[in-house]
Amino acid sequence: MTSGASGTRRGRSPEGRAEVRRELVAAAARLFTERGYDETTVDDIAGAAGVGRRTFFRYFRGKEDALSPDHERGLARIAEVFAGAHPDEPLPSVALRAAETVFDLYTDDVEVARQRFSLVGTVPALRDRESASVHHYRRLLTRELTVRLTGYPDGELRAAVTAAALVAAHNQALRRWLADGGRTDEVPAAIEHFRRVAPMLPLTPPDDDPAPDLDAVTRRLERAARALERGRENRSD
């Protein structure tokens, strides 16, 4: 049995795919740190993770992606928080909860997070990849917030400014945590630091603002219902 076949077999279940991905990321972080980014090849990373080259490309487009957290999962979690939020929950609370979920991508494996932090600061290709990911989060948050601010004055502007503030606060808290050593017991403090952005968010409409568009409220309720239905289907599987 080849290592590539073993990797394919493990990748047949969601848990197996997550395991293979974690091993590839850990291998990339270790090799980039020990050998250098330019000196490490895709084949090196795949071999160190015990899988074949073809398996590697099932998870990443290239080695510059191999060190990234699972941003697709992070984006999906943000969308799920917005879709499943109760209509009566204040929007600042929903936005903060959604953004906080991304911390898990970095704190699941603290050692890799530390290595990534060091490497992103010195390797331009990794820094560019991280910047692109930040853009995706900001765009998603802007879109979700814009839907909920329909009918309010300057709703689109508030959504864009809030999304930028959330991303900036998240990145600042994360970098601060990692620069201080990235200790697991300090994660709650990092999240609390992030939450200090709450009073800065332009999400609370003035008293004379009109009520939000009823169509927008209906769309939110429909999205929440679809999210609950998907959750039930997943559990039944």
N, CA, C and O of each residue as an XYZ file, in Angstrom:
948
protein
N       0.846     -1.200      0.000
C       0.000      0.000      0.000
C       0.878      1.245      0.000
O       1.792      1.350      0.818
N       0.622      2.181     -0.893
C       1.425      3.396     -0.963
C       0.896      4.426      0.007
O      -0.240      4.346      0.474
N       1.755      5.412      0.304
C       1.318      6.470      1.213
C       0.190      7.269      0.597
O      -0.696      7.741      1.310
N       0.209      7.433     -0.750
C      -0.862      8.172     -1.406
C      -2.187      7.470     -1.244
O      -3.203      8.124     -1.012
N      -2.207      6.131     -1.363
C      -3.445      5.380     -1.188
C      -3.959      5.521      0.230
O      -5.165      5.646      0.448
N      -3.061      5.501      1.187
C      -3.463      5.668      2.579
C      -4.109      7.026      2.795
O      -5.117      7.139      3.491
N      -3.515      8.072      2.185
C      -4.071      9.408      2.329
C      -5.434      9.525      1.690
O      -6.315     10.205      2.215
N      -5.619      8.852      0.535
C      -6.918      8.879     -0.133
C      -7.967      8.198      0.723
O      -9.088      8.691      0.852
N      -7.601      7.049      1.317
C      -8.551      6.317      2.150
C      -8.983      7.164      3.331
O     -10.174      7.240      3.633
N      -8.034      7.801      4.006
C      -8.388      8.634      5.147
C      -9.261      9.812      4.732
O     -10.089     10.289      5.507
N      -9.064     10.274      3.501
C      -9.792     11.446      3.029
C     -11.208     11.190      2.583
O     -11.856     12.085      2.042
N     -11.709      9.970      2.802
C     -13.066      9.646      2.367
C     -14.135     10.114      3.346
O     -15.309     10.183      2.982
N     -13.760     10.434      4.569
C     -14.721     10.935      5.557
C     -14.337     12.359      5.930
O     -13.177     12.741      5.779
N     -15.294     13.155      6.418
C     -14.960     14.518      6.844
C     -13.866     14.548      7.902
O     -12.983     15.406      7.868
N     -13.929     13.596      8.853
C     -12.907     13.553      9.906
C     -11.542     13.204      9.311
O     -10.518     13.770      9.692
N     -11.552     12.258      8.367
C     -10.294     11.867      7.728
C      -9.700     12.994      6.914
O      -8.488     13.206      6.937
N     -10.549     13.729      6.188
C     -10.045     14.854      5.396
C      -9.443     15.925      6.299
O      -8.399     16.501      5.995
N     -10.125     16.182      7.419
C      -9.598     17.169      8.357
C      -8.253     16.727      8.917
O      -7.351     17.546      9.097
N      -8.117     15.431      9.193
C      -6.853     14.907      9.710
C      -5.735     15.049      8.688
O      -4.632     15.482      9.022
N      -6.023     14.681      7.437
C      -4.998     14.800      6.389
C      -4.586     16.259      6.215
O      -3.403     16.566      6.067
N      -5.565     17.146      6.234
C      -5.248     18.561      6.061
C      -4.370     19.075      7.199
O      -3.406     19.803      6.963
N      -4.701     18.699      8.425
C      -3.896     19.126      9.577
C      -2.465     18.631      9.449
O      -1.521     19.359      9.756
N      -2.302     17.382      8.990
C      -0.956     16.825      8.862
C      -0.164     17.532      7.768
O       1.041     17.737      7.910
N      -0.830     17.904      6.682
C      -0.150     18.638      5.618
C       0.276     20.031      6.092
O       1.385     20.482      5.802
N      -0.614     20.704      6.821
C      -0.282     22.039      7.338
C       0.880     21.955      8.324
O       1.803     22.769      8.274
N       0.832     20.967      9.220
C       1.908     20.808     10.204
C       3.231     20.506      9.512
O       4.273     21.030      9.903
N       3.190     19.661      8.481
C       4.413     19.331      7.748
C       4.966     20.558      7.045
O       6.174     20.794      7.066
N       4.091     21.345      6.418
C       4.540     22.561      5.733
C       5.164     23.541      6.718
O       6.217     24.115      6.441
N       4.522     23.737      7.866
C       5.052     24.665      8.866
C       6.433     24.227      9.344
O       7.341     25.046      9.488
N       6.579     22.934      9.587
C       7.869     22.435     10.077
C       8.951     22.563      9.017
O      10.058     23.011      9.316
N       8.649     22.177      7.783
C       9.663     22.218      6.727
C      10.019     23.651      6.330
O      11.186     23.960      6.091
N       9.014     24.520      6.260
C       9.313     25.915      5.938
C      10.219     26.523      7.006
O      11.101     27.325      6.702
N       9.990     26.131      8.258
C      10.789     26.665      9.358
C      12.207     26.088      9.347
O      13.177     26.817      9.551
N      12.323     24.790      9.110
C      13.623     24.125      9.170
C      14.466     24.343      7.909
O      15.665     24.605      7.997
N      13.830     24.235      6.733
C      14.582     24.312      5.476
C      14.507     25.667      4.790
O      15.417     26.061      4.060
N      13.414     26.369      5.035
C      13.151     27.601      4.313
C      12.045     27.379      3.299
O      11.884     26.277      2.774
N      11.295     28.412      3.029
C      10.154     28.299      2.117
C      10.596     27.937      0.708
O      10.045     27.017      0.103
N      11.583     28.648      0.182
C      12.005     28.417     -1.203
C      12.622     27.039     -1.394
O      12.546     26.479     -2.488
N      13.227     26.486     -0.362
C      13.909     25.202     -0.474
C      12.968     24.009     -0.280
O      13.373     22.862     -0.468
N      11.720     24.275      0.094
C      10.763     23.201      0.336
C       9.841     23.044     -0.865
O       9.318     24.031     -1.382
N       9.639     21.808     -1.309
C       8.779     21.539     -2.448
C       7.462     20.900     -1.999
O       7.325     20.455     -0.860
N       6.508     20.868     -2.913
C       5.241     20.182     -2.649
C       5.496     18.717     -2.327
O       4.881     18.169     -1.412
N       6.385     18.085     -3.059
C       6.698     16.683     -2.807
C       7.269     16.485     -1.403
O       6.983     15.482     -0.749
N       8.079     17.446     -0.943
C       8.631     17.366      0.419
C       7.503     17.373      1.450
O       7.493     16.579      2.391
N       6.555     18.289      1.248
C       5.454     18.417      2.211
C       4.587     17.166      2.209
O       4.248     16.631      3.264
N       4.232     16.704      1.013
C       3.397     15.506      0.904
C       4.085     14.301      1.543
O       3.458     13.543      2.282
N       5.372     14.128      1.256
C       6.106     13.001      1.814
C       6.181     13.056      3.326
O       6.046     12.032      3.995
N       6.396     14.246      3.867
C       6.484     14.388      5.325
C       5.149     14.102      6.005
O       5.109     13.675      7.159
N       4.048     14.344      5.272
C       2.722     14.073      5.826
C       2.259     12.654      5.547
O       1.187     12.249      5.996
N       3.065     11.893      4.803
C       2.721     10.510      4.521
C       1.666     10.323      3.456
O       0.947      9.324      3.459
N       1.564     11.290      2.528
C       0.605     11.170      1.430
C       1.327     11.425      0.109
O       2.502     11.793      0.096
N       0.628     11.230     -0.978
C       1.205     11.456     -2.284
C       0.967     12.865     -2.796
O       0.201     13.632     -2.213
N       1.632     13.193     -3.889
C       1.512     14.519     -4.491
C       0.073     14.828     -4.907
O      -0.408     15.946     -4.725
N      -0.603     13.832     -5.462
C      -1.984     14.044     -5.899
C      -2.892     14.364     -4.718
O      -3.804     15.182     -4.830
N      -2.638     13.715     -3.589
C      -3.431     14.001     -2.397
C      -3.210     15.434     -1.935
O      -4.152     16.119     -1.538
N      -1.971     15.878     -1.987
C      -1.677     17.264     -1.605
C      -2.554     18.231     -2.382
O      -3.144     19.142     -1.801
N      -2.643     18.036     -3.703
C      -3.378     18.980     -4.537
C      -4.893     18.841     -4.408
O      -5.634     19.647     -4.971
N      -5.354     17.853     -3.691
C      -6.777     17.813     -3.354
C      -7.118     18.839     -2.279
O      -8.275     19.230     -2.119
N      -6.107     19.263     -1.553
C      -6.339     20.181     -0.445
C      -5.823     21.594     -0.721
O      -6.383     22.564     -0.211
N      -4.776     21.717     -1.512
C      -4.153     23.015     -1.728
C      -3.795     23.206     -3.197
O      -3.494     22.248     -3.909
N      -3.834     24.450     -3.631
C      -3.457     24.759     -5.014
C      -1.940     24.800     -5.184
O      -1.429     24.553     -6.276
N      -1.232     25.107     -4.122
C       0.212     25.194     -4.184
C       0.775     25.293     -2.785
O       0.027     25.345     -1.809
N       2.094     25.319     -2.687
C       2.689     25.294     -1.350
C       2.425     26.573     -0.569
O       2.477     26.574      0.661
N       2.138     27.684     -1.293
C       1.833     28.928     -0.576
C       0.519     28.832      0.188
O       0.285     29.602      1.120
N      -0.348     27.883     -0.202
C      -1.617     27.690      0.503
C      -1.502     26.682      1.642
O      -2.379     26.613      2.503
N      -0.423     25.900      1.647
C      -0.326     24.769      2.565
C      -0.201     25.186      4.029
O      -0.437     24.374      4.924
N       0.161     26.421      4.278
C       0.324     26.878      5.659
C      -0.923     27.588      6.181
O      -0.999     27.931      7.360
N      -1.887     27.805      5.310
C      -3.061     28.582      5.694
C      -4.004     27.776      6.578
O      -4.135     26.564      6.407
N      -4.660     28.445      7.522
C      -5.751     27.773      8.231
C      -6.847     27.416      7.225
O      -6.801     27.853      6.075
N      -7.805     26.644      7.647
C      -8.898     26.243      6.758
C      -9.885     27.407      6.632
O     -10.927     27.434      7.286
N      -9.526     28.368      5.772
C     -10.344     29.571      5.666
C     -11.733     29.290      5.105
O     -12.681     30.002      5.435
N     -11.871     28.278      4.271
C     -13.204     27.928      3.779
C     -14.120     27.562      4.952
O     -15.291     27.940      4.987
N     -13.562     26.825      5.901
C     -14.330     26.479      7.102
C     -14.635     27.723      7.919
O     -15.728     27.862      8.467
N     -13.661     28.631      8.001
C     -13.878     29.862      8.741
C     -14.983     30.714      8.135
O     -15.824     31.251      8.855
N     -14.981     30.837      6.820
C     -16.021     31.614      6.148
C     -17.389     30.964      6.327
O     -18.393     31.651      6.516
N     -17.419     29.634      6.265
C     -18.684     28.921      6.436
C     -19.231     29.135      7.847
O     -20.439     29.290      8.026
N     -18.356     29.143      8.840
C     -18.806     29.340     10.222
C     -19.411     30.729     10.404
O     -20.427     30.883     11.082
N     -18.791     31.729      9.805
C     -19.331     33.090      9.901
C     -20.726     33.148      9.288
O     -21.646     33.712      9.879
N     -20.880     32.563      8.104
C     -22.178     32.556      7.437
C     -23.222     31.824      8.274
O     -24.380     32.239      8.323
N     -22.819     30.737      8.935
C     -23.750     29.969      9.757
C     -24.223     30.767     10.966
O     -25.391     30.684     11.346
N     -23.321     31.541     11.572
C     -23.716     32.351     12.724
C     -24.775     33.365     12.306
O     -25.786     33.527     12.990
N     -24.547     34.044     11.193
C     -25.521     35.033     10.732
C     -26.847     34.361     10.362
O     -27.916     34.859     10.713
N     -26.775     33.231      9.655
C     -27.992     32.554      9.205
C     -28.807     32.016     10.369
O     -30.037     32.002     10.312
N     -28.137     31.574     11.422
C     -28.834     30.957     12.540
C     -29.162     31.893     13.681
O     -29.777     31.472     14.661
N     -28.767     33.164     13.581
C     -29.011     34.102     14.683
C     -30.497     34.385     14.839
O     -31.231     34.474     13.856
N     -30.929     34.525     16.081
C     -32.322     34.871     16.360
C     -32.583     36.297     15.879
O     -31.737     37.171     16.064
N     -33.735     36.545     15.266
C     -34.031     37.892     14.750
C     -33.967     38.992     15.810
O     -33.732     40.155     15.483
N     -34.176     38.630     17.078
C     -34.167     39.637     18.136
C     -32.769     39.893     18.711
O     -32.594     40.818     19.504
N     -31.776     39.088     18.323
C     -30.428     39.313     18.845
C     -29.861     40.602     18.254
O     -29.916     40.795     17.040
N     -29.320     41.481     19.086
C     -28.749     42.732     18.564
C     -27.660     42.448     17.536
O     -26.862     41.524     17.698
N     -27.639     43.248     16.486
C     -26.686     43.021     15.405
C     -25.229     43.081     15.868
O     -24.431     42.272     15.395
N     -24.837     43.991     16.763
C     -23.446     43.967     17.233
C     -23.065     42.633     17.854
O     -21.947     42.156     17.663
N     -23.995     42.020     18.604
C     -23.723     40.727     19.223
C     -23.516     39.654     18.167
O     -22.599     38.840     18.280
N     -24.361     39.645     17.140
C     -24.227     38.650     16.065
C     -22.892     38.824     15.355
O     -22.186     37.850     15.097
N     -22.554     40.057     15.044
C     -21.314     40.327     14.309
C     -20.083     39.895     15.102
O     -19.149     39.316     14.547
N     -20.090     40.179     16.396
C     -18.961     39.787     17.238
C     -18.858     38.269     17.343
O     -17.764     37.712     17.249
N     -19.990     37.601     17.536
C     -19.977     36.137     17.627
C     -19.442     35.517     16.346
O     -18.657     34.570     16.379
N     -19.875     36.063     15.221
C     -19.432     35.519     13.938
C     -17.925     35.672     13.768
O     -17.242     34.724     13.380
N     -17.414     36.845     14.053
C     -15.981     37.090     13.874
C     -15.139     36.278     14.843
O     -14.028     35.868     14.509
N     -15.658     36.042     16.037
C     -14.902     35.284     17.037
C     -14.630     33.844     16.613
O     -13.636     33.251     17.032
N     -15.512     33.276     15.780
C     -15.335     31.880     15.396
C     -14.019     31.642     14.678
O     -13.511     30.520     14.680
N     -13.461     32.670     14.068
C     -12.228     32.506     13.300
C     -11.035     32.240     14.217
O     -10.038     31.664     13.781
N     -11.126     32.652     15.477
C     -10.026     32.384     16.403
C      -9.726     30.893     16.488
O      -8.573     30.492     16.651
N     -10.769     30.074     16.377
C     -10.577     28.624     16.496
C      -9.616     28.084     15.441
O      -8.892     27.121     15.694
N      -9.607     28.697     14.268
C      -8.727     28.220     13.198
C      -7.255     28.342     13.583
O      -6.409     27.590     13.100
N      -6.968     29.295     14.454
C      -5.582     29.544     14.848
C      -5.226     28.890     16.173
O      -4.061     28.577     16.417
N      -6.211     28.683     17.024
C      -5.914     28.144     18.353
C      -6.059     26.630     18.420
O      -5.723     26.030     19.442
N      -6.554     25.991     17.349
C      -6.647     24.525     17.333
C      -5.269     23.878     17.455
O      -5.109     22.851     18.115
N      -4.281     24.493     16.812
C      -2.908     23.988     16.878
C      -1.987     25.180     17.126
O      -1.567     25.868     16.196
N      -1.687     25.403     18.392
C      -0.951     26.600     18.789
C       0.469     26.608     18.214
O       0.962     27.660     17.808
N       1.130     25.444     18.175
C       2.493     25.391     17.664
C       2.540     25.801     16.198
O       3.411     26.572     15.795
N       1.607     25.290     15.400
C       1.546     25.686     13.989
C       1.229     27.171     13.871
O       1.775     27.853     13.003
N       0.353     27.679     14.730
C       0.004     29.099     14.694
C       1.236     29.965     14.948
O       1.422     30.994     14.299
N       2.074     29.544     15.890
C       3.300     30.306     16.166
C       4.240     30.287     14.966
O       4.793     31.318     14.584
N       4.417     29.112     14.377
C       5.292     28.999     13.209
C       4.757     29.820     12.036
O       5.513     30.484     11.327
N       3.449     29.761     11.850
C       2.833     30.524     10.763
C       3.064     32.023     10.962
O       3.381     32.741     10.013
N       2.905     32.482     12.184
C       3.076     33.902     12.497
C       4.482     34.358     12.138
O       4.668     35.427     11.558
N       5.459     33.549     12.483
C       6.847     33.897     12.182
C       7.114     33.875     10.678
O       7.782     34.766     10.154
N       6.601     32.879      9.996
C       6.866     32.722      8.570
C       6.156     33.783      7.734
O       6.735     34.316      6.788
N       4.918     34.089      8.076
C       4.176     35.086      7.306
C       4.876     36.445      7.361
O       4.807     37.227      6.413
N       5.538     36.710      8.457
C       6.239     37.984      8.589
C       7.510     38.086      7.761
O       8.045     39.180      7.581
N       8.004     36.950      7.249
C       9.283     36.973      6.532
C       9.207     36.448      5.099
O      10.142     36.652      4.324
N       8.125     35.784      4.735
C       8.004     35.199      3.387
C       6.914     35.951      2.624
O       5.738     35.837      2.969
N       7.279     36.717      1.594
C       6.288     37.513      0.859
C       5.126     36.704      0.294
O       3.985     37.164      0.338
N       5.387     35.509     -0.235
C       4.315     34.700     -0.822
C       3.275     34.323      0.229
O       2.077     34.316     -0.057
N       3.723     34.013      1.429
C       2.797     33.660      2.506
C       2.060     34.896      3.008
O       0.883     34.825      3.359
N       2.751     36.018      3.039
C       2.106     37.259      3.473
C       1.012     37.668      2.485
O      -0.061     38.113      2.892
N       1.287     37.514      1.182
C       0.281     37.847      0.170
C      -0.932     36.927      0.289
O      -2.072     37.366      0.142
N      -0.673     35.648      0.556
C      -1.783     34.701      0.692
C      -2.645     35.051      1.895
O      -3.870     34.951      1.831
N      -2.018     35.457      2.984
C      -2.764     35.831      4.184
C      -3.596     37.090      3.929
O      -4.735     37.190      4.385
N      -3.027     38.041      3.206
C      -3.762     39.272      2.887
C      -4.993     38.975      2.046
O      -6.045     39.582      2.244
N      -4.866     38.050      1.113
C      -6.006     37.669      0.277
C      -7.113     37.055      1.125
O      -8.294     37.306      0.885
N      -6.740     36.259      2.105
C      -7.729     35.637      2.981
C      -8.460     36.686      3.809
O      -9.670     36.590      4.009
N      -7.737     37.676      4.286
C      -8.350     38.754      5.060
C      -9.416     39.462      4.220
O     -10.479     39.820      4.726
N      -9.123     39.655      2.952
C     -10.079     40.304      2.056
C     -11.377     39.496      1.961
O     -12.463     40.074      1.930
N     -11.271     38.175      1.914
C     -12.463     37.329      1.816
C     -13.340     37.481      3.058
O     -14.566     37.535      2.950
N     -12.718     37.550      4.232
C     -13.490     37.725      5.462
C     -14.189     39.085      5.477
O     -15.361     39.185      5.841
N     -13.476     40.104      5.087
C     -14.066     41.445      5.091
C     -15.242     41.515      4.113
O     -16.268     42.126      4.411
N     -15.086     40.889      2.954
C     -16.157     40.918      1.953
C     -17.395     40.177      2.445
O     -18.519     40.642      2.258
N     -17.182     39.005      3.082
C     -18.320     38.245      3.593
C     -19.042     39.011      4.700
O     -20.270     39.094      4.692
N     -18.303     39.565      5.639
C     -18.918     40.329      6.718
C     -19.684     41.530      6.171
O     -20.784     41.831      6.635
N     -19.113     42.207      5.196
C     -19.790     43.353      4.588
C     -21.112     42.922      3.971
O     -22.130     43.593      4.139
N     -21.097     41.807      3.261
C     -22.313     41.326      2.611
C     -23.387     40.965      3.630
O     -24.546     41.351      3.476
N     -23.007     40.224      4.673
C     -23.979     39.822      5.686
C     -24.553     41.025      6.426
O     -25.751     41.070      6.706
N     -23.719     41.980      6.736
C     -24.183     43.160      7.464
C     -25.040     44.063      6.586
O     -26.004     44.662      7.063
N     -24.698     44.161      5.321
C     -25.484     44.990      4.410
C     -26.925     44.506      4.331
O     -27.854     45.312      4.313
N     -27.111     43.190      4.284
C     -28.464     42.625      4.248
C     -29.260     43.067      5.473
O     -30.442     43.393      5.366
N     -28.613     43.076      6.625
C     -29.308     43.374      7.874
C     -29.491     44.868      8.117
O     -30.272     45.264      8.982
N     -28.789     45.685      7.373
C     -28.926     47.129      7.531
C     -29.745     47.750      6.409
O     -29.785     48.971      6.263
N     -30.396     46.906      5.617
C     -31.270     47.404      4.564
C     -32.388     48.249      5.178
O     -33.052     47.827      6.125
N     -32.584     49.444      4.625
C     -33.630     50.320      5.134
C     -33.131     51.367      6.105
O     -33.847     52.321      6.410
N     -31.905     51.204      6.598
C     -31.332     52.209      7.489
C     -30.488     53.207      6.685
O     -29.864     52.834      5.692
N     -30.468     54.461      7.112
C     -29.608     55.431      6.429
C     -28.140     54.988      6.468
O     -27.637     54.541      7.500
N     -27.484     55.120      5.348
C     -26.061     54.765      5.249
C     -25.812     53.311      5.638
O     -24.756     52.979      6.175
N     -26.785     52.449      5.367
C     -26.632     51.042      5.743
C     -25.415     50.392      5.116
O     -24.671     49.685      5.795
N     -25.201     50.621      3.826
C     -24.049     50.008      3.152
C     -22.743     50.542      3.712
O     -21.778     49.794      3.869
N     -22.708     51.830      4.012
C     -21.492     52.417      4.576
C     -21.223     51.851      5.963
O     -20.084     51.514      6.284
N     -22.258     51.744      6.786
C     -22.075     51.181      8.120
C     -21.571     49.735      8.037
O     -20.710     49.324      8.814
N     -22.119     48.973      7.085
C     -21.703     47.582      6.934
C     -20.230     47.497      6.558
O     -19.492     46.690      7.122
N     -19.801     48.317      5.615
C     -18.406     48.283      5.161
C     -17.449     48.697      6.274
O     -16.406     48.073      6.469
N     -17.807     49.748      7.000
C     -16.942     50.237      8.080
C     -16.882     49.213      9.216
O     -15.819     48.971      9.786
N     -18.027     48.619      9.536
C     -18.066     47.620     10.608
C     -17.238     46.395     10.246
O     -16.472     45.896     11.070
N     -17.388     45.906      9.015
C     -16.614     44.740      8.578
C     -15.120     45.015      8.663
O     -14.356     44.173      9.133
N     -14.705     46.190      8.210
C     -13.286     46.541      8.271
C     -12.805     46.618      9.710
O     -11.693     46.189     10.018
N     -13.638     47.165     10.598
C     -13.257     47.279     12.010
C     -13.148     45.902     12.665
O     -12.223     45.655     13.439
N     -14.084     45.011     12.362
C     -14.041     43.664     12.932
C     -12.790     42.918     12.498
O     -12.121     42.285     13.315
N     -12.478     42.993     11.217
C     -11.293     42.300     10.706
C     -10.028     42.895     11.304
O      -9.121     42.160     11.695
N      -9.960     44.218     11.379
C      -8.775     44.864     11.945
C      -8.601     44.506     13.416
O      -7.486     44.234     13.863
N      -9.698     44.505     14.168
C      -9.617     44.166     15.595
C      -9.227     42.709     15.785
O      -8.436     42.384     16.671
N      -9.777     41.836     14.961
C      -9.438     40.412     15.051
C      -7.951     40.207     14.777
O      -7.268     39.511     15.527
N      -7.456     40.811     13.708
C      -6.051     40.640     13.360
C      -5.130     41.229     14.432
O      -4.081     40.665     14.745
N      -5.537     42.361     14.981
C      -4.701     42.988     16.005
C      -4.646     42.125     17.258
O      -3.581     41.955     17.852
N      -5.789     41.580     17.661
C      -5.824     40.715     18.842
C      -5.033     39.433     18.610
O      -4.322     38.962     19.497
N      -5.163     38.874     17.405
C      -4.451     37.639     17.086
C      -2.942     37.861     17.070
O      -2.191     37.078     17.651
N      -2.500     38.924     16.408
C      -1.057     39.215     16.360
C      -0.511     39.492     17.755
O       0.595     39.070     18.091
N      -1.279     40.194     18.552
C      -0.850     40.499     19.923
C      -0.674     39.215     20.720
O       0.312     39.050     21.436
N      -1.640     38.307     20.590
C      -1.579     37.023     21.288
C      -0.360     36.218     20.850
O       0.358     35.673     21.688
N      -0.122     36.139     19.546
C       1.005     35.366     19.029
C       2.340     36.010     19.394
O       3.296     35.311     19.731
N       2.409     37.328     19.328
C       3.655     38.017     19.674
C       4.019     37.805     21.143
O       5.194     37.845     21.509
N       3.009     37.579     21.980
C       3.245     37.330     23.408
C       3.500     35.853     23.706
O       3.599     35.458     24.868
N       3.607     35.041     22.658
C       3.930     33.634     22.861
C       2.843     32.658     22.474
O       3.081     31.451     22.434
N       1.644     33.161     22.187
C       0.561     32.293     21.754
C       0.208     31.196     22.748
O       0.025     30.042     22.360
N       0.112     31.542     24.015
C      -0.212     30.542     25.037
C      -1.700     30.211     25.017
O      -2.538     31.100     24.861
N      -2.019     28.945     25.173
C      -3.405     28.489     25.149
C      -4.233     29.150     26.240
O      -5.390     29.508     26.017
N      -3.641     29.313     27.421
C      -4.406     29.889     28.527
C      -4.674     31.379     28.353
O      -5.432     31.971     29.121
N      -4.045     31.988     27.333
C      -4.260     33.410     27.080
C      -5.277     33.664     25.969
O      -5.545     34.814     25.621
N      -5.841     32.592     25.414
C      -6.818     32.756     24.340
C      -8.040     33.561     24.797
O      -8.459     34.469     24.080
N      -8.631     33.261     25.977
C      -9.776     34.070     26.418
C      -9.447     35.559     26.513
O     -10.286     36.402     26.197
N      -8.232     35.882     26.947
C      -7.830     37.290     27.044
C      -7.735     37.915     25.662
O      -8.078     39.084     25.484
N      -7.270     37.141     24.674
C      -7.178     37.647     23.304
C      -8.565     37.936     22.749
O      -8.773     38.951     22.083
N      -9.515     37.046     23.022
C     -10.880     37.252     22.553
C     -11.504     38.453     23.252
O     -12.223     39.234     22.628
N     -11.235     38.601     24.533
C     -11.746     39.756     25.267
C     -11.154     41.049     24.701
O     -11.846     42.062     24.602
N      -9.888     41.011     24.336
C      -9.253     42.177     23.715
C      -9.962     42.516     22.406
O     -10.215     43.684     22.113
N     -10.277     41.495     21.628
C     -10.997     41.712     20.369
C     -12.352     42.365     20.613
O     -12.761     43.251     19.863
N     -13.046     41.931     21.655
C     -14.395     42.424     21.914
C     -14.429     43.896     22.333
O     -15.499     44.501     22.393
N     -13.281     44.460     22.617
C     -13.249     45.884     22.950
C     -13.641     46.764     21.766
O     -13.884     47.961     21.921
N     -13.699     46.158     20.585
C     -14.098     46.920     19.401
C     -15.597     47.197     19.400
O     -16.064     48.041     18.635
N     -16.363     46.501     20.246
C     -17.826     46.590     20.223
C     -18.369     48.022     20.234
O     -19.184     48.363     19.376
N     -17.938     48.883     21.191
C     -18.515     50.234     21.212
C     -18.074     51.102     20.042
O     -18.613     52.192     19.849
N     -17.110     50.643     19.264
C     -16.633     51.402     18.110
C     -17.423     51.096     16.837
O     -17.264     51.783     15.828
N     -18.272     50.070     16.880
C     -18.977     49.630     15.678
C     -20.186     50.527     15.401
O     -20.994     50.767     16.299
N     -20.315     51.020     14.177
C     -21.444     51.904     13.832
C     -22.680     51.110     13.445
O     -23.214     51.271     12.347
N     -23.135     50.246     14.357
C     -24.240     49.355     14.024
C     -25.549     49.724     14.693
O     -26.609     49.266     14.264
N     -25.500     50.543     15.735
C     -26.732     50.919     16.430
C     -27.320     52.142     15.753
O     -26.741     53.226     15.834
N     -28.468     51.995     15.080
C     -29.048     53.125     14.364
C     -29.484     54.234     15.307
O     -29.877     53.953     16.439
N     -29.427     55.488     14.871
C     -29.931     56.581     15.698
C     -31.422     56.393     15.988
O     -32.106     55.644     15.290
N     -31.917     57.071     17.014
C     -33.308     56.907     17.430
C     -34.298     57.296     16.338
O     -35.410     56.770     16.284
N     -33.886     58.232     15.457
C     -34.828     58.690     14.439
C     -34.720     57.888     13.142
O     -35.331     58.255     12.138
N     -33.950     56.797     13.151
C     -33.863     55.960     11.958
C     -35.170     55.215     11.742
O     -35.831     54.845     12.712
N     -35.559     54.987     10.488
C     -36.766     54.193     10.236
C     -36.526     52.736     10.568
O     -35.383     52.289     10.668
N     -37.599     52.008     10.736
C     -37.477     50.568     10.975
C     -36.889     49.902      9.759
O     -37.049     50.403      8.645
N     -36.210     48.784      9.940
C     -35.636     48.094      8.794
C     -36.720     47.582      7.857
O     -37.855     47.343      8.270
N     -36.359     47.421      6.606
C     -37.258     46.910      5.582
C     -37.802     45.541      5.996
O     -37.035     44.650      6.359
N     -39.135     45.377      5.941
C     -39.732     44.104      6.330
C     -39.275     42.973      5.421
O     -39.165     41.827      5.858
N     -39.009     43.292      4.157
C     -38.510     42.258      3.250
C     -37.163     41.731      3.722
O     -36.889     40.536      3.611
N     -36.316     42.621      4.252
C     -35.007     42.197      4.744
C     -35.172     41.282      5.955
O     -34.447     40.299      6.103
N     -36.141     41.618      6.826
C     -36.394     40.769      7.989
C     -36.867     39.392      7.536
O     -36.445     38.372      8.079
N     -37.741     39.373      6.542
C     -38.241     38.096      6.023
C     -37.113     37.266      5.456
O     -37.058     36.056      5.678
N     -36.208     37.901      4.726
C     -35.077     37.162      4.149
C     -34.207     36.557      5.239
O     -33.723     35.434      5.095
N     -34.004     37.291      6.331
C     -33.196     36.769      7.434
C     -33.860     35.549      8.058
O     -33.196     34.557      8.356
N     -35.178     35.628      8.255
C     -35.889     34.499      8.835
C     -35.834     33.276      7.925
O     -35.677     32.151      8.399
N     -35.964     33.498      6.613
C     -35.894     32.382      5.677
C     -34.517     31.735      5.690
O     -34.401     30.511      5.620
N     -33.473     32.555      5.781
C     -32.112     32.023      5.818
C     -31.885     31.227      7.093
O     -31.240     30.179      7.070
N     -32.408     31.719      8.192
C     -32.266     30.993      9.458
C     -32.974     29.651      9.381
O     -32.460     28.646      9.872
N     -34.168     29.631      8.758
C     -34.909     28.372      8.634
C     -34.149     27.374      7.766
O     -34.110     26.181      8.069
N     -33.541     27.872      6.680
C     -32.761     26.974      5.819
C     -31.559     26.423      6.550
O     -31.204     25.256      6.383
N     -30.920     27.270      7.372
C     -29.753     26.801      8.128
C     -30.146     25.718      9.120
O     -29.428     24.731      9.283
N     -31.288     25.898      9.786
C     -31.744     24.877     10.731
C     -32.076     23.574     10.017
O     -31.792     22.490     10.528
N     -32.679     23.681      8.836
C     -33.015     22.485      8.069
C     -31.756     21.746      7.639
O     -31.708     20.517      7.695
N     -30.723     22.494      7.205
C     -29.467     21.848      6.831
C     -28.845     21.147      8.019
O     -28.288     20.058      7.883
N     -28.939     21.783      9.211
C     -28.390     21.155     10.404
C     -29.082     19.847     10.725
O     -28.432     18.875     11.110
N     -30.407     19.815     10.569
C     -31.133     18.577     10.827
C     -30.748     17.487      9.834
O     -30.606     16.321     10.203
N     -30.576     17.880      8.552
C     -30.185     16.900      7.536
C     -28.810     16.340      7.822
O     -28.580     15.141      7.662
N     -27.878     17.208      8.252
C     -26.520     16.731      8.557
C     -26.519     15.760      9.731
O     -25.797     14.763      9.724
N     -27.333     16.061     10.734
C     -27.395     15.187     11.896
C     -28.008     13.835     11.544
O     -27.628     12.804     12.099
N     -28.974     13.856     10.604
C     -29.602     12.594     10.217
C     -28.670     11.721      9.410
O     -28.812     10.498      9.411
N     -27.693     12.345      8.702
C     -26.691     11.575      7.964
C     -25.762     10.819      8.918
O     -24.856     10.117      8.470
